[in-house]
C-alpha cells in the first residue's frame, strides 16, 4: 500500500478486502475471500460502503477499481451466512448502496470493475452498476442464478440490466440463470474491454489500471459532472430534465472550480493541464 500520509483521512480498516494504490490517484480494492469465491457477508458490505465513501471524500483520489482474489470476481452472497440468518430469524440489513456497496451506488467518482473470474448473483449486480467493466477472456463468467435458488436479484441489477442490454436479453439472464462469457458480455453491451489471460496472471487488473489512468488524466471536476449527466439519463430521467438538473445543480459548481479555468488556459498556452484535486 502507498504511504497514506498524503491522504486527508486514513483509509478505512479492511478485513475482507485489500486496498492498494497503483498510482496516487487510483484506489484498487481486491475482494479477499478467495476460499469462499469472494462471496460477501453482511460485514463485508458495510466495510465496502465505508471504502467507496472514502474514495468519494478523499480529494487526491480520482478513480476506483474493484477486482477479486483467486479465481472469482465475486460469486455473490454468503449463502452459509444467509442460511444461518434464516435459521435464527436475523434480518439481512444491507447498506443503501447495495451489494458490495456498488449495485445501487450513486457516488461521485467512477469505479471500474476488473472482472477476473466468476461474477455471479450479487457479483454480477455489482459489476453492472460499475461505470466501466474490463473482463478476462479465459475465466470471466457473468450470471444471475438466483432463480435456481428460489431467490431474486433484488440488489439493483434487474432494472439497470434492462436499460443496458434490452428487455429480451435481460429476461434471458434473469429467468434462465445461464452464464455469459466475457465476449458475450461485450456483444451485449455491459463489458467495455476484453483482456487476454485469466484470473491468475492479473492482466485484467493491469488493463483496468491503464483505463483508470486515462480517466485520471482528465479534469477531476469534469469527470464527476460528466458521469453525473450520464447517470441521470441511465437512471431513467428524461433527456431534458437530466440536462436541466445537470445545468442547475452541477455546472455552477464546475464553473466555480479551479480546473475548468486551468483546462482552458492550458489549451491556449499549448501545455498539459495541471489539475487540482476536485472540491465538488
N, C-alpha and C positions, 0 to 999 in steps of 0.2 A: 504493500500500500504506500502511496505517496505520503510525504510529510503533510500532516493535517494542519500545521501551524498557519498555512495560507488561508484556511477557511475561517469565516466569521464565527461559525459554531462547529463543534466537533461532529463527525458523523454519528448517527445512531448506533447503539450497540446491536450487533447482528449475531444471532445464534444459528439461524438456518440458512444464511446466505453469506457469501464472501464479497467484500467491497474492495475494488481496486480502481486505479485511475490511470488509464493508458496515456492520457495527456492531462494537463492541468484543467482542461475544460470538459473532460468526459468522465462520467461515472459508469463503471462496469459492475453490474450486480450479477453474481453467479449463484443460482439456486443450488444449495449444497446438501441435499439429502439423496445422494446417488443410489444408496441401497434401497430406498423407497421410490425410485424413479422420480425424485423431486416432487412427489405429492406434497401438497401444502396443508399443514394443520392450521387450526384457528390462531394459535400464537404466531405462526408464520405470516398470516395475512396482516395481523396488527403490526408486526415488525416491518413488513414491506410498505405498509401505509406510511409509517414514520420515515422510511428511507426515501420514498418518492416525494413526500412533503419536504424533506430536507433538500432534495435536488432542486425543487422549485424555489426554495427560500435562499439557497446559497448563491450569492452573486457571481462567483467565479465559474460555476458550472453551467454548461450550456446544453448538453445532450446526455441522455441516459441510454444504457444498453442493458438488456436482460438476456441471460442465457442459462443453461443448466450444466451441472457437473455430471460426468458419466455419459450414458447412452440415451438419456432422456432430456428434453427441454423441461417439460412438466407433464406428468401423466394424470393430473387432475387433483381431486380432493383426496385427503387421507381417509379412505373408507374404513380403516380399522378404528380410527378415532370417531368417525361418524357413527359406526355401529355401537361403540361404547356410549356415545351421547344418547342414541336411541334407547339403549337398554337402561340408562339411568335417568331418562327424562330431561336431560340437559338440552338447552337450545343452542344452535349454532349461530352466533351473532357475528356476522361478517362486517367489516367496516364498510362505510357508504361507498368507498371507491371500488368495492367488488373483489372478485377473485384475484389474488396476488396484488391487490390494490391497483389493478390495471383494467379489469373488464368494464368498470364504469368510471374510470378515472377521467377527470377533466384536466386539471393541472395547467401549467403554463408552458413547460418545456417539453420538447419532443423526446420520445423514447423509442428505441429501435429494438425489435425482437431478433436475436440471433438464434434461430431455431436449429439446434444441433441434433435433434432426435425426435422422440415421441412428444407430440403436443396434443394430448387427449383431454376431452372434457373441459375443465376449468383452464387447463393449459392452452387449449385452442381459444377459449374465450378471452384469455389474457392477450394472446398474440393478435387476435383480430382487432383489438382496440389499441394496439400499439400504432404509432404513426408510420413506421416503416418496418418491413419484415424481410430479413435475409434468411435463407434456408439452405441447409446442407443437402445436396442432391442424393447422396447414398443412404442417408439414415433418417431423414425427416418423414414423419407421418402425422397428418392432421386428422382429427376425428372428433365427433360429438357422439360418443357411445352411450349417452345417458339413458336412451330408451331401452337399451339392452339390460339395464339395471333397475328399470322401473322408476327412474327419476327423470328430471327435466333440466335442461341447460338454462337456468334462470339467473345466471350471473351477468347477463347483458349481451351475450353473443347473438341471440336469435334475431332481434330487430336490427342489429348492426350488420349481421351477415347478409340479410336480405337486401340491404341497401348497397352492399358491395358486390354480391355475386348474382342477385336476382332471385325471384320467388322460387322457381323450379329447382335451381341448384341448392338453394338454402334448404328447401324441403327435402331434397335427396340426402343431404348430410344429416339433418335433424331426425328424419323419420326412419332411415336405414341404419344409421350409426357407422357406415362404412368409412374406411380411412382413405385419404388422398395423399399422394406423394408430393414432393416439392414442385415438380414440373406441372402437375395438375393444378396445384395451388396458384402457380404463376399464371397459367392459362385462365383460371377463374378470376384472377384479379386481386387476390389478397396477399400475394408474395411479390415483392419488388425485384429481388435478385436471387438466383440460384447459384450456389457455390459448389465447386467440385470438392470431394472429400466427404468425410463422415464426422462422427461425434468425437473421435479420438484425436484427430490431427488439428482441431481448433481453427481450421481455415475459415469457417463461418464467422468466428469471432473476429478474426483479422479483417475480413471483408466488412463486417459491421463497424469496426473501428475506423476503417478508411471512409465509409459512408458518413459516420459521425463527424469526422474531421472536415468533410465537405460542408456539412451543416454548420459546424462550429466556426468555420472561417468567415461566415457571414455576420451581419449585424445581429446581435442577440435580441435587440428590440424588434427588428423587422421579422425575425424568425418567430418570435412569440405572437406578434399580431397576425402574421400570415397564417400561422397554424390555427389561430382562433377563428379567422374568417372561413377556412376550410371546414373546421369542426362545426361551426354554426350551420353550414349548409348540409353537412353529412348527418347531423342530428335531427334534420327534418324541418328546420326553419326555412321559410321561403326565401328566394334569392334577394328580393327587395328588402325584406325585413332583416335578413342577415347583414346586408350591406349597411342598412341604417344602424343596426346595433354596433357594427364594426366602426363606422364613422363617428358615431356619437360617444361610444364607450371606450374605444381603444385608440383611435387615431390621434385625438388630442394629447394623450399621454405619450404617444410615439413622437409627436412634433416637439413636445417639451423636453425630450431627452437629448443627450449629447450625441448619440450615434447617427441620427439622421443628418445632422449638420456635418459630422465627420465624414460620412459617406459621400455627400455631395462635394465637400471641399477636397477630398482625396481624388475624386474623379477629375475635378478642374485642375488640380496640381499634378495629375498623372503619376500617382503613387498608390501604394497599397494602404487601405484604411487601417487605423489603429483603434480597434473597437474597445469601448469601456464596458465593464460589467453592467448588465441590464438592471435598471431600477424600476421596471414596470411592476 
